Amino acid sequence: MIEKKFGIIGKPLSHSLSPTLHNFWFNKNKIFANYSLIEVETSEIEGVIKKIRSRELQGINVTVPYKQAVIPFLDLVIGDAKKTLSVNTISLNKEGKVVGNNTDVYGLEEGFVNKLNKQNIEENKTLILGAGGVTSSVIYALSKKGIKKIFISNRTLKKAEDIKKKFPFIKIVRWENIISKAEGMNIIINATSLGLKNGNNFIQEFKITKSNLVYFDIVYNPEETIMIKKFKKEGVKTFNGLEMFIYQGQKSFSLWNKFNPEINEDLKKIIKSKLK
Ligand code: ATR
């Protein structure tokens, strides 16, 4: 029997827990397969995608900074990837075409959006901090639920403006104004890399004025960022990105292997142990 090969492309990748996630499911379901880290430069993306075409690789995930960069090398962009122009899952279809999809939107729905209070959900005013690889998926997942009062802010204004071209209904807030803007929000989402283990943190001091504020940090390593700790202390409902990460992986796995692997406590325990 030939071992199936999967992996994730991005740079840097040393922090990625995707191998832990997928190899857990392969072992659990007795599938002869391996999922590995494939750290590549931009110039090497095309070569990796060729390995999908030649069936050397059965599937790949894509992470920062290549979720858009892979698109020119694909034959088809489908599903939520078409709406977001952000691809995180690649495979070969029955016709031999290399297909790009997006499972981050599903991850965001299952890991965060579906946990919001459903009553008047579309009235939520949301501030998204960051305009990197995942922001378009966040906007799309929210807008599917009718949440359209979306403000985004990014240190580099140009990247926020580029996202607005895809989603004209969003409003841009200047980075120096995020504190005052945050005061009127019901939902604040950190989609920057601020807060990541061994990285930089927000220098801004957010004030809480709404008692029903919800804070979602896409960062999950550490499980509790400084921002989560601070908001939690003040009674704000907080979420980290761990469930989003697990659910996006579950959908990628099911696209490749045609069944939904189980998310259980053993899996969560293993992932959490790797965060320490
Ligand atoms: P990419 O921007 O390459 O897609 P990413 O990890 O998806 O990478 O996104 C990083 C996000 O964190 C960006 O929004 C980035 O802001 P810039 O576009 O201005 O770079 C944000 N970010 C990273 N470090 C930051 C810092 N020290 N202050 C503010 N924002 C920061």
Boltz pocket constraint, residues with backbone or C-beta under 6 A from the ligand:
constraints:
  - pocket:
      binder: B
      contacts: [[A, 64], [A, 65], [A, 129], [A, 130], [A, 131], [A, 132], [A, 133], [A, 134], [A, 154], [A, 155], [A, 156], [A, 159], [A, 191], [A, 192], [A, 193], [A, 194], [A, 200], [A, 201]]
      max_distance: 6.0
